[in-house]
Amino acid sequence: MHEVEPILVAERFAPLDAALLALLRSLTPDEWHAPTVAGAWTVTDVAAHLLDTALRRLSLQRDGYLRPVDINDLATFVNGINADWVSVARRISPAILIELLATYGAQLTHYLSSLDPFAEAQWSVSWAGESTSRQWLDTARELTERWHHQQQIRDATHREPLYEGFLEPVLDTFVRAMPYTLRDVDAPEGTSVTLRVTGVVDRAWTAVREAQWTLYAGAASATCTVTLDADRAWRLFTRQRIARDAQVDGDPSLASPILTMVSVI
């Protein structure tokens, strides 16, 4: 095992956007209205959400356009503004959505590439339990958001998944939630929980109880090892309701937090 390293993914946004635009341009009119796993959202709604998040980050972070808002609960606030945008965007044609995504996706890619990955991010990554985050983690979080929503469109329209070059850094980002997820587990120092993913990605990460839970890359002779297929792992960590089909070796009480871990807001 060794310490986990920063996830530097700024160069991944351009090919991710190119894949999204090619996907959207290939859709039939019926496919634009296909349901997705994202609640009541259709393919059109998910595409509109991707536009919204690009515009929102550019407006707030690049342009410094921040209007005062009262946020009592982050998840409730985010879900509310997401729903507001999607409702309005249903008036926009697929052709215009594609044009806007091409324009502002490229601007987002350029902006994220310009940031110092080791500077303090404007927003912390809440699901990792951080009050402040480095920009590299915020950028990696953005990649996971844009990637998993594109995957929702691919699933809904029966397209091939976009795993090569993306799923490994996405999972590496998602597992940064492991220490925070285990924070309330009362275990003696030296207790370890390994998450191993198999299939199209073969990686392992281990959280060790030290003064606090600390994440390492690699496997150990762990108190508990949870083994998941990589395809199922990303779905679980983005709240998809699927059969877990996990192999658990060791103390099963330590597996439960990992199998309910959420790495999105």
C-alpha positions as CSV (number, residue, x, y, z in Angstrom):
1,M,0.0,0.0,0.0
2,H,1.0,3.6,-0.5
3,E,-0.5,7.0,0.0
4,V,-3.2,8.0,-2.4
5,E,-2.0,10.5,-5.0
6,P,-3.7,13.6,-6.5
7,I,-6.0,12.9,-9.4
8,L,-5.0,15.1,-12.3
9,V,-7.7,14.9,-14.9
10,A,-8.0,18.3,-16.6
11,E,-6.9,16.8,-20.0
12,R,-9.9,14.3,-19.8
13,F,-12.6,17.0,-20.3
14,A,-12.0,17.6,-24.0
15,P,-12.4,13.9,-25.0
16,L,-15.3,13.5,-22.6
17,D,-17.1,16.5,-24.2
18,A,-16.3,15.2,-27.7
19,A,-17.9,11.9,-26.8
20,L,-21.0,13.6,-25.4
21,L,-21.5,15.7,-28.5
22,A,-21.1,12.7,-30.8
23,L,-23.6,10.8,-28.6
24,L,-26.2,13.5,-28.6
25,R,-25.9,14.1,-32.4
26,S,-26.6,10.4,-32.9
27,L,-29.9,10.4,-31.0
28,T,-33.3,9.9,-32.6
29,P,-36.2,12.1,-31.6
30,D,-37.6,9.3,-29.5
31,E,-34.3,8.7,-27.7
32,W,-34.2,12.4,-26.6
33,H,-37.4,11.6,-24.6
34,A,-36.2,8.3,-23.2
35,P,-36.4,7.9,-19.4
36,T,-33.2,7.7,-17.4
37,V,-32.2,6.5,-13.9
38,A,-32.0,10.2,-12.8
39,G,-35.4,10.2,-11.2
40,A,-38.1,11.7,-13.5
41,W,-35.5,13.2,-15.9
42,T,-35.4,12.2,-19.6
43,V,-32.3,12.2,-21.8
44,T,-33.1,15.8,-22.7
45,D,-33.3,16.8,-19.0
46,V,-29.9,15.2,-18.3
47,A,-28.3,17.0,-21.3
48,A,-29.8,20.2,-20.1
49,H,-28.4,19.6,-16.6
50,L,-24.9,19.2,-18.1
51,L,-25.3,22.6,-19.7
52,D,-26.6,24.1,-16.5
53,T,-23.6,22.9,-14.4
54,A,-21.1,24.2,-17.0
55,L,-22.8,27.6,-17.1
56,R,-23.0,27.7,-13.3
57,R,-19.3,27.0,-12.8
58,L,-18.2,29.4,-15.4
59,S,-20.5,32.2,-14.0
60,L,-19.7,31.6,-10.4
61,Q,-16.0,30.6,-10.5
62,R,-14.6,32.1,-13.7
63,D,-16.6,35.3,-13.8
64,G,-17.1,35.8,-10.1
65,Y,-20.9,36.3,-10.5
66,L,-22.2,35.3,-7.1
67,R,-25.6,36.3,-5.9
68,P,-26.2,36.1,-2.2
69,V,-28.4,33.0,-1.3
70,D,-29.5,31.5,2.0
71,I,-28.4,27.8,2.1
72,N,-29.6,25.8,5.0
73,D,-29.1,22.4,3.5
74,L,-26.7,22.0,0.5
75,A,-28.3,19.0,-1.0
76,T,-31.8,20.5,-0.9
77,F,-30.5,23.8,-2.4
78,V,-28.6,22.0,-5.2
79,N,-31.6,19.8,-6.0
80,G,-33.9,22.8,-6.1
81,I,-31.8,24.8,-8.6
82,N,-31.2,21.7,-10.7
83,A,-34.9,21.2,-11.0
84,D,-35.6,24.8,-11.7
85,W,-33.2,24.8,-14.7
86,V,-34.4,21.5,-16.1
87,S,-38.0,22.8,-16.1
88,V,-37.1,25.9,-18.0
89,A,-34.8,24.1,-20.4
90,R,-37.6,21.8,-21.7
91,R,-38.4,24.7,-24.0
92,I,-35.0,24.4,-25.7
93,S,-34.7,22.2,-28.8
94,P,-32.1,19.3,-28.9
95,A,-30.2,21.2,-31.7
96,I,-29.8,24.3,-29.5
97,L,-28.8,22.2,-26.5
98,I,-26.1,20.6,-28.5
99,E,-24.9,24.0,-29.8
100,L,-24.8,25.4,-26.3
101,L,-23.0,22.3,-24.9
102,A,-20.4,22.6,-27.6
103,T,-19.7,26.2,-26.8
104,Y,-19.8,26.2,-23.1
105,G,-18.3,22.7,-22.7
106,A,-15.2,24.0,-24.5
107,Q,-15.1,27.1,-22.3
108,L,-15.4,24.9,-19.2
109,T,-12.6,22.7,-20.4
110,H,-10.3,25.7,-21.1
111,Y,-11.1,27.2,-17.7
112,L,-10.5,24.1,-15.7
113,S,-7.2,23.5,-17.5
114,S,-6.1,27.0,-16.5
115,L,-6.4,26.4,-12.7
116,D,-3.6,25.5,-10.4
117,P,-4.6,22.0,-9.3
118,F,-2.8,22.4,-5.9
119,A,-4.4,25.7,-5.0
120,E,-7.4,25.9,-2.6
121,A,-10.6,25.2,-4.4
122,Q,-13.5,27.7,-4.3
123,W,-15.8,24.8,-3.2
124,S,-14.9,21.9,-0.9
125,V,-15.9,18.4,-1.8
126,S,-18.6,17.8,0.8
127,W,-19.1,14.1,0.2
128,A,-15.4,13.5,1.0
129,G,-16.0,15.3,4.3
130,E,-13.6,18.2,3.5
131,S,-14.2,21.7,4.7
132,T,-11.5,22.9,2.3
133,S,-10.3,21.0,-0.8
134,R,-7.5,21.3,-3.3
135,Q,-8.5,22.3,-6.8
136,W,-7.5,18.9,-8.2
137,L,-10.2,17.2,-6.2
138,D,-12.8,19.7,-7.2
139,T,-11.8,19.2,-10.8
140,A,-11.9,15.5,-10.5
141,R,-15.4,15.8,-8.8
142,E,-16.5,17.8,-11.9
143,L,-15.2,15.0,-14.2
144,T,-17.2,12.4,-12.2
145,E,-20.4,14.5,-12.5
146,R,-20.1,15.1,-16.3
147,W,-19.0,11.5,-16.9
148,H,-21.7,9.7,-14.9
149,H,-24.5,11.9,-16.3
150,Q,-23.3,11.0,-19.8
151,Q,-23.3,7.4,-18.7
152,Q,-27.0,7.8,-17.8
153,I,-27.7,9.0,-21.3
154,R,-25.7,6.1,-22.7
155,D,-27.6,3.6,-20.6
156,A,-31.0,5.1,-21.5
157,T,-30.3,4.9,-25.2
158,H,-28.5,1.5,-25.2
159,R,-25.2,2.9,-26.2
160,E,-21.8,1.5,-25.3
161,P,-20.4,2.7,-22.0
162,L,-17.5,5.1,-22.0
163,Y,-15.1,3.3,-19.7
164,E,-11.6,3.5,-21.3
165,G,-9.6,6.4,-19.9
166,F,-12.5,7.5,-17.6
167,L,-13.8,4.9,-15.3
168,E,-10.5,4.4,-13.4
169,P,-10.1,8.1,-12.4
170,V,-13.8,8.3,-11.7
171,L,-13.6,5.4,-9.2
172,D,-10.3,6.8,-7.8
173,T,-12.3,10.0,-7.1
174,F,-15.3,8.3,-5.7
175,V,-13.3,6.3,-3.1
176,R,-12.0,9.5,-1.6
177,A,-15.3,9.3,0.3
178,M,-14.2,6.2,2.2
179,P,-12.7,7.8,5.3
180,Y,-15.6,10.2,5.7
181,T,-18.1,7.3,5.2
182,L,-16.4,5.3,7.9
183,R,-16.1,8.2,10.3
184,D,-18.7,6.9,12.8
185,V,-17.4,3.4,12.8
186,D,-16.0,2.6,16.2
187,A,-13.0,0.4,15.5
188,P,-9.6,0.0,17.2
189,E,-6.5,1.5,15.6
190,G,-5.1,-0.8,12.9
191,T,-8.6,-1.8,11.6
192,S,-8.6,-1.8,7.8
193,V,-11.2,-1.9,5.1
194,T,-10.2,-2.7,1.6
195,L,-12.4,-2.0,-1.5
196,R,-11.4,-4.0,-4.5
197,V,-13.0,-3.3,-7.9
198,T,-12.6,-5.9,-10.7
199,G,-13.6,-6.2,-14.3
200,V,-12.8,-3.3,-16.7
201,V,-10.9,-1.6,-13.8
202,D,-8.8,-3.7,-11.4
203,R,-7.8,-1.5,-8.5
204,A,-7.9,-1.6,-4.7
205,W,-8.0,1.0,-2.0
206,T,-7.7,0.5,1.8
207,A,-9.0,2.7,4.6
208,V,-7.0,2.2,7.8
209,R,-8.1,3.4,11.3
210,E,-5.2,5.5,12.6
211,A,-5.8,8.6,14.7
212,Q,-8.6,8.9,12.1
213,W,-9.6,6.9,9.0
214,T,-6.9,7.3,6.4
215,L,-7.1,6.2,2.7
216,Y,-4.3,4.3,1.0
217,A,-3.9,2.9,-2.5
218,G,-3.6,-0.8,-2.7
219,A,-4.8,-3.8,-0.8
220,A,-3.9,-5.2,2.6
221,S,-4.6,-8.2,4.8
222,A,-7.7,-6.2,5.8
223,T,-10.2,-6.7,8.6
224,C,-12.8,-6.5,5.9
225,T,-12.5,-6.7,2.1
226,V,-15.3,-5.7,-0.2
227,T,-15.0,-6.8,-3.8
228,L,-17.3,-5.2,-6.4
229,D,-17.4,-5.3,-10.2
230,A,-16.3,-1.9,-11.5
231,D,-19.5,-1.4,-13.4
232,R,-21.6,-1.9,-10.3
233,A,-19.3,0.2,-8.1
234,W,-19.8,3.5,-10.0
235,R,-23.5,2.9,-10.1
236,L,-23.7,2.2,-6.3
237,F,-21.7,5.3,-5.5
238,T,-24.1,7.5,-7.6
239,R,-27.2,6.2,-5.9
240,Q,-28.4,3.8,-8.5
241,R,-30.7,1.2,-7.1
242,I,-29.1,-2.1,-8.2
243,A,-28.3,-5.4,-6.7
244,R,-25.0,-5.0,-4.8
245,D,-23.6,-8.4,-5.7
246,A,-20.6,-7.7,-3.5
247,Q,-18.2,-10.3,-2.1
248,V,-17.5,-9.5,1.6
249,D,-14.6,-11.2,3.3
250,G,-14.0,-10.6,7.0
251,D,-16.1,-8.4,9.4
252,P,-19.4,-7.7,7.6
253,S,-20.3,-4.8,9.8
254,L,-17.4,-2.8,8.1
255,A,-18.8,-3.6,4.7
256,S,-22.1,-1.9,5.2
257,P,-20.9,1.7,5.1
258,I,-18.9,1.0,1.9
259,L,-21.9,-0.5,0.2
260,T,-24.0,2.6,1.0
261,M,-21.3,5.1,0.2
262,V,-22.5,8.1,-1.9
263,S,-20.0,10.2,-3.8
264,V,-22.3,12.7,-5.4
265,I,-24.4,15.5,-3.8
